[in-house]
């Protein structure tokens, strides 16, 4: 075997090894950038009370926080609980001889912990033990409230791995068949997610039907976007969907740290990325009486519509490429027939069956 022949497979392998290297770099930048050093900024908290002492405490915390906290006062405990149940704040401190901190850990366990650390110090300065009260009741199978994030991970892996299979093994299939396969897989993946969330791990105690519906919207959006992208990205599709639905998605979902504990870039993505739509929508549906649910469902729906639009664009691109390939093949056959004379014409007639095979190969090449 010559050196040139031996180097060709090696170059092929080295070219494909670029993908895992880019994945490694991307995952490191995304995860470490989002999670390595959580710092509070504009973390909304309330001080319960309307007198001068409450105002002074609120202003002192605001000043000492240097941007870490966004402190306001509310007149009474009921107002504080209402704000927590509307996910407007992440903690409410009731000063006094027996200070109490109200939190809603279902909104974010890490945010509740960050708030508790702040007000534990405040209470200690008054030589008083701090009582912490959680105004939400987490599901028995999800005591930290982070099970929803790991459900997101399972749904995401099932969805983008299906994209790789449909795009690779199913590349010769018409796009409409690939799109139908994607929709079918979205029902299966979301059904598995509902089993995980309900009867298997009890991540939710009620509202399982709504959790399944949001799981389907989320999964279908990923699958259709991935199938549409494959027409244009080819072998780079796996990297593309990992960037969209792992690197940028998990880190901005709010499942581990909410935007108030992350750099601004990931906080900005949290406002419209599909993973955040699923996590926050599920929290709203299960723990906060549907407050803000419409906006989160809208985010998931818009991602699904983007997937449908992308599949439509891919269908137009593939149809145009097929027409061009068939026209080029017809022109080549015509030129061969003219130059070959009678012998060429006989071969064309005898090779009618072979023409079909050539056309199939062209279609396969276009699809791949």
N, C-alpha and C positions, 0 to 999 in steps of 0.2 A: 504494500500500500504506500502510495507516495505521500510526501509531507503535506502537499496541497489537499489531497483527499482526506487525510487524517484531521487537518485543521478545520475543515468545514463543519463536521459535527461538533467540534469543540467550540467554534464560534457561535454555533446555534445554541448550545447549552449556556455559554457565557452571556449571550444576549438575553436569554430567559431568566438568568439569575439576577438580572437588574431589577426585576419586579419584586422579589422578596427584600432586596436591599432598600428599595424605595418604601416598601411597607414598614420595614424596621425604622427608617428615618421618620416616616410620617407618624407612626404610632408613638415613637419617643417624643417627638415635638408636641403632638396633640395631648397625650396623657400627662406628660410631665409639665407641659405648659399650663394645663388646666388644673392639675391636682397637686403638684409638688409642694406648694406653699400657700395654702388657703389663708387669705387675709380678708377680714370684714371691711366692707365699704358701703356706706349708706344702709346699714342694717337697721330696719325700722323697729323701734321699741317704744312702748308707752310707759309713762309714769302715772299712776292712778292718784288723783287728788287735784283740788282746785285752789288750794291755799298757796301762800308765798313759799312755804317749804318745798312743795312739789315743784313749783316753778324754778326755784333755785337748784334743786337736785337735777332737774331736766337740763338746765343750762350748763351746769357743771359737767355732766356726762357728755353733753354735746361738745363742749370745749375740749375736754380731756381726750375725747375719742379722735379728734383731729380728722374727721371724715369717716371714721369707722362706723359710727352710729348716727342714725337719724332719729332724734328723740322728740317726742311730743307729750303733752299731758291730756288725759281724759278725765271726766268728772267722777266716774264711779266704776265699780267692778263690772257691772252689766255692760257698759260701753266697751270696756277692755275685752271681755269675752266675745262680744259681737264682732269686734275688729279682728280677733284671732280666727273666728269662725268664717270670716270673709276673706281670710288670708291677706289682710292689709298690713299686719304686723307679725313679728316673730317672737315677741315676748311682752309681758306687761307686769311691771313691778309695783306692788302695793306696799309702800313704806309704813313703818310703825314699830311698835314694840315687838310684834311678831311678823316680820316682813314675809311677804309671799310673792312668788314669781309664777305667773301664768304663762304656759307655753302651749303650742299646738304641734306636737312632734310628728303628726301625720303630714304636715306641710313640709317639714324637713327636719330630720333628727339631728343633722350636723348643725343646722342653724339654731335649733333649740339648745344644743350643747354649748354653742358659742355664746348665746345669750345668758345661759346659766353661769358660765364662767365669769362674765362681767358682773352680774348681780350678786354672786357669791362673795365677791370682793367688797361690794357696796355694803352688804349685810354684815360682813366681818368687821368692817370699819365702825359699825354701830354695836359691835359685840353682841350680835343677835344671830341665831341660827336661821337659815333660809329654808322656807317651805316651798317646794316646787309642785305645782299642780298642772297636770296635762288636761286640757279641755277637750281633747279628742280621744276616742277609744280605738286603738289600733286592732287589726284583726289578730286572732290568736296565733295564726301561723306566720305573722310578720311583725314581731314585737318592735323592730327598729323602723318599720315603714320603708325599708329599702328593698323589700322583695319585689316591688313594682319595677325597680330598675333592672333587676336580674331577669324578670319576665321580659322586659324590653330586649335584653341581650339575647335571650333564647329566640324570640320572634325575629330579631334582626339576622341572626346566623342562619336560621331556617330559610329566610327570604333571600338573602344575597347569595347563599350557597346554591339555592335553586336557580338563580340567575345564571351562575356559572355552568350548571348542568344543561339548562335549556339552550344557552348560547353555544355551548360546545357540542354536546351529543346531539342536540336538536337543530344544529345550524342548517341542515339541508331541508328542514321543514318550512313550509310557507309561514310567513309572519303571523297570519291569522291563527294558525295552529299553535305557534309559540305563545301568542297572547292568551289563547284559551288555556294552555297549559299553565301559564303564569297565574291566571285567575283561579284555576283549580287548586294549584299549590297554596294560594293565599287562603283559601277556605280550610285546607288541611292544616297549615301552619297555625292559623288563628284558632282552629279547633283544639289543637294540641296545647296552645297557650291557655285556653279557657280551662282545660283539664288541669293543667299545672296550677292555675290561679285558684280554682275552686276545690274540687274533691280531692286532689292529690296533696297539695301543700297548704291549702286554706289561707292563701294570701289575701283573700277578700271574704268577708262574711255575708255579703249581700251585693246585689247589683251585678251579678256575673254576666247576665245578658248584655248589659252595656259595655262591660269590659271586653267581651268577645267582639262586639260590633266595632269598637275602637281598634282592637287587635287586627280585625280584618281590613279596616281602612288603612292602617299602618303597613301591614304586610303587602296588600295589593299595590299600594303606592310604590314601595321599593321594587317589587317584582316587575311592574310595568315600566318603571323608569329604567331598570336594568336591562330588560329585553329591548327597549328602544335604543338605549346607548350602545348595545352590542353591535348594531348595524354600523356604527361609526367608529367605535373604539376597538373592535375585534378583540385581540388577546389582552388588551389593556383594560377590558371591561371590569375584571375582578379588582384591579387596583382602583379603578374609578369608583365602583360602588363601595369599596372599603373606605375611601376618603369621605364619601358622602354620608354613609350610613354606619360607620364605626368611628373613624377618627374625629370627625366634626360632630357626629350625632351623639355618641355616648357622653362625650365631654361637655356638651351643652344641654343635655337633657334635664339637668337638675336632680337626677336620681341620687347622686352622692352629695354634691355641693350645689346649692342654689347660686344664681348669678351674684348674689350679695357677698359670696365668699370666693369669687373667681375673678380672673382678669376680665377686663371689659369686653374683649373680643368674644369670648364664650358667652358672656352675659347678653351680648347683642344677638348672637345666634339663637339663644334661648327663646327669644320673642317669636320666632317663626319657623324653627326647625321641626321636623316631624317627630323626632324622638321626644322633644320637650312637649309637643302637642299630646303625645300618648301618655307620658308620665303625669303631666299636670292634669290632663283630662281624666285619667283614672283616679287620681287623688281627689279631684273635685267631685267626681261621680260617687265615689265610695265613702269619702270622709267629710265632705263639705256641702252636702245637700245640693250638689249641682251648681254651686256658685261659680260663674265664669266658664261653665262647661261648653256653652255655645261657641265661644272663641277658639277653644282648643279643638273641638270637632271641625270647625271651619279650617283650621290649619291642616289637619289630616286630610280633609276633603280636597283642599287646594293641591296638596302633593299628589293625591290620586288623579286629579284632573291633569296635572302636569305629566304624569305617566301616560295617560290616555293620549294626550296631545303629542308626546314624544313618539309613541308607537305609530300614530298617524303619519308623522313626519318621516319616520323610518320606512313605513310602507311605501310612501311616494319615492323615497330615495332608492329603495330596492327595485321597484318597478321600472324606474328610469334606467338603472344599471342593467337590468335584465334585457330591456329593449335594445340598449346599446350593444350588449354582448351578442345578442341574437343577430342584430344587423351586421356586426363585424364578422360573425361566423358566416352569414349568408354571402357577404361580399367576397370573403376568402374562397368559399366554395365556388362562386361564380367565376372568379379568376382562374381557379384551377381547372374548371370545366372548359373554359375557352382555350387555355393553353394546352390542355391534354387531348383535344380533339375527340374523335369517336371513342377512343379507349377510355378517356376520362369520363365521357358521358355514360358509357357502359358501367364504369365503376360507381358512378353516382347512383344509377338505377339499382345496381346490385347492393349498394350500401345504404339503402333506405333505412334498414334497421339500425345500421351503425350511426346514421344521422341522429336518431333519437338518443342514442347513448352520448354522442357529443354534446347535444343540447342539454342533457341532464348534467353532464360534467360542467358545462358552462354555468348552469344555474347553481350548482354546488359551489363553484369557485366564487360566484357573486355573493352567495349567502355567507360563506366563510370569510 
